[in-house]
Amino acid sequence: MSTRNTPKRPWTANPAILFLCIVGLASLFVFLLSFKPQLILRPLDVFTARVFAKTGSTLGVDIVREGNSIILTWGARTRQFIVGYGCDGLLAFLILVSAILPFPCHWKSKLVGLAGGIIFVFLMNQARLAAIL
């Protein structure tokens, strides 16, 4: 009698386990951000506002930035807003990380996905900030 050698499936091939890993990682990130969010979020908010202000001034818009506060003047219109929690795109990136890390592929592919994902999320967040105005 012959025994069959069936290939062993990776643990991430099970959709239920993959789903639980994604939800678990996302919950962990939200839990970690709830302790000291100002240590992570404040520099990210200032960086997001700085890039938005530089991009806007390059396009010919009169923008004044102080920290994470932006004052935009376009013709006779003046708008002021503060880039704060939720405007930095961090949560979208953490959800992306939570989906990429448990995905069954090589680590090199995961790193390429994370690098491309952070750039994509940051650019989409900049476009979202511009659309708010």
C-alpha positions in Angstrom: 0.0 0.0 0.0 1.4 3.4 -1.0 1.2 6.5 1.1 0.4 9.7 -0.5 2.6 12.7 0.1 0.2 15.6 0.0 1.9 19.0 0.1 1.3 20.8 3.4 -0.7 24.0 3.0 0.6 27.2 4.7 -1.4 28.5 7.6 -2.3 31.6 5.6 -4.1 29.5 3.0 -7.1 29.2 5.3 -9.3 32.2 4.7 -10.6 32.2 8.3 -7.1 32.4 9.8 -6.1 35.0 7.3 -9.2 37.1 8.2 -8.4 36.8 11.9 -4.8 37.8 11.4 -5.9 40.9 9.5 -8.4 41.9 12.1 -6.0 41.1 14.9 -3.2 43.2 13.4 -5.5 46.1 12.8 -6.8 46.0 16.3 -3.3 45.9 17.7 -2.3 49.0 15.7 -5.4 50.9 17.0 -4.7 49.7 20.5 -1.1 50.9 20.3 -2.1 54.3 18.9 -4.6 54.8 21.8 -1.8 55.0 24.4 0.5 57.8 23.2 -0.9 59.0 19.9 0.9 62.4 20.1 4.3 60.7 19.9 3.4 59.2 16.5 0.7 61.4 15.1 2.0 64.9 15.8 5.2 64.5 13.7 3.1 62.8 11.0 0.5 65.6 11.0 3.2 68.2 10.7 4.9 66.3 7.9 1.6 65.9 6.0 0.9 69.6 6.4 4.4 70.6 5.3 4.2 68.5 2.1 0.7 69.8 1.3 1.9 73.4 1.8 5.0 72.9 -0.4 2.9 71.3 -3.1 0.3 74.0 -3.0 2.8 76.8 -3.1 4.6 75.1 -6.0 1.2 75.2 -7.9 0.8 78.9 -7.2 -1.5 78.8 -4.2 -0.8 81.2 -1.3 -0.4 78.9 1.7 0.9 79.7 5.1 1.7 76.8 7.4 2.4 76.9 11.2 2.9 73.4 12.6 0.0 71.4 11.4 -2.2 74.4 10.8 -2.7 75.6 7.2 -4.1 78.9 6.0 -4.9 78.8 2.3 -5.7 82.0 0.2 -6.9 81.6 -3.3 -8.2 84.8 -4.8 -10.7 86.3 -2.4 -11.2 83.0 -0.5 -9.4 82.2 2.7 -9.6 78.8 4.3 -8.0 77.5 7.4 -7.7 73.9 8.6 -5.7 71.8 10.9 -4.2 68.5 9.8 -5.0 66.3 12.8 -5.9 62.8 13.7 -7.7 61.2 10.7 -6.2 63.6 8.2 -2.8 62.0 8.1 -3.6 58.8 6.3 -2.1 56.6 9.1 -5.1 54.5 9.7 -5.5 53.7 6.0 -1.8 52.6 5.9 -2.2 50.5 9.0 -5.2 48.7 7.5 -3.1 48.1 4.4 -0.2 46.7 6.5 -2.7 44.5 8.3 -3.8 43.0 5.0 -0.3 42.7 3.4 1.6 41.1 6.3 -0.4 37.9 6.7 -0.9 37.5 2.9 0.7 34.3 1.7 3.7 35.5 -0.4 7.4 36.0 -0.1 8.7 38.7 2.2 10.3 40.5 -0.7 6.9 40.9 -2.3 5.5 42.1 1.0 8.2 44.8 1.4 7.6 46.0 -2.2 3.8 46.1 -1.4 4.4 48.0 1.8 6.7 50.5 0.1 4.3 51.1 -2.8 1.4 51.1 -0.4 2.8 53.9 1.8 3.5 56.0 -1.2 0.1 55.4 -2.7 -1.7 56.1 0.6 0.3 59.3 1.2 -0.5 60.6 -2.4 -4.2 59.7 -2.1 -4.3 61.5 1.3 -2.7 64.6 -0.2 -5.3 64.5 -3.0 -8.1 64.1 -0.4 -6.8 67.1 1.6 -6.8 69.1 -1.7 -10.4 68.0 -2.4 -11.6 69.1 1.1 -10.7 72.6 0.3 
